[in-house]
Amino acid sequence: MKRILGLGVAVLVALAVGWAWGASGKSEVSRALRIAELHDSLLEGRAAVLDARLDIYSVNFGEASRHLEAARSALRTAETRLAGLGGNGKEDADRLKIALTRIDEAQRAAGQLNQNANALAADAATAIGDVLGSISRR
């Protein structure tokens, strides 16, 4: 009876140790995945802003507005993902808000067929680039 009880306790201890060992790296992998998804959203937003700049340069304001809308959507997703990471993301969140503001201003300027939309979009791309740099160092 003692042997069976001892064997049962040993099996339970082995299961607990195995579970703890398997779960130990999961949080690190999960965090890396969330950072990669954030990075992807930021790259998508930046690419859309750069596409919009090309459209503004070629005086295609309608297409530029469409690209700016896509950038806004990607950055809203990035903003949500950044908030989910926690930590010291306050500066990054502020930079994203600046980028979103510049995108709004660029879209209004593009709607007025104003070439100043290009400079505003450039400011947005720079702000997004700053956040990308900060995220890459995490």
Residue pairs with C-beta under 8 A, 6 or more apart in sequence:
31 85
34 81
34 84
34 85
35 85
35 135
35 138
37 81
38 78
38 81
38 82
38 85
38 135
39 132
39 135
39 136
41 74
41 75
41 77
41 78
41 81
42 74
42 75
42 78
42 128
42 131
42 132
42 135
43 132
44 70
44 74
45 70
45 71
45 72
45 74
45 75
45 78
45 99
45 128
46 71
46 125
46 128
46 129
46 132
48 67
48 68
48 70
48 71
48 74
49 67
49 68
49 71
49 99
49 103
49 121
49 124
49 125
49 128
50 125
51 67
52 63
52 64
52 65
52 67
52 68
52 71
52 106
52 110
52 117
52 121
53 64
53 118
53 121
53 122
53 125
55 61
55 63
55 64
55 67
56 64
56 106
56 110
56 115
56 117
56 118
56 121
57 118
61 110
61 111
61 113
61 117
64 106
64 110
64 117
64 121
65 107
65 110
65 111
68 103
68 106
68 107
68 110
68 121
69 107
71 103
71 124
72 100
72 103
72 104
72 107
75 96
75 99
75 100
75 103
75 128
76 100
78 96
78 131
79 93
79 96
79 97
79 100
82 89
82 92
82 93
82 96
82 131
83 89
83 93
87 138
91 134
92 131
92 134
92 135
95 127
95 128
95 130
95 131
95 134
96 127
96 128
96 131
98 123
98 124
98 127
99 123
99 124
99 125
99 127
99 128
99 131
100 124
102 120
102 121
102 123
102 124
102 127
103 120
103 121
103 124
105 117
105 120
106 117
106 118
106 120
106 121
106 124
107 117
109 116
109 117
109 120
110 117
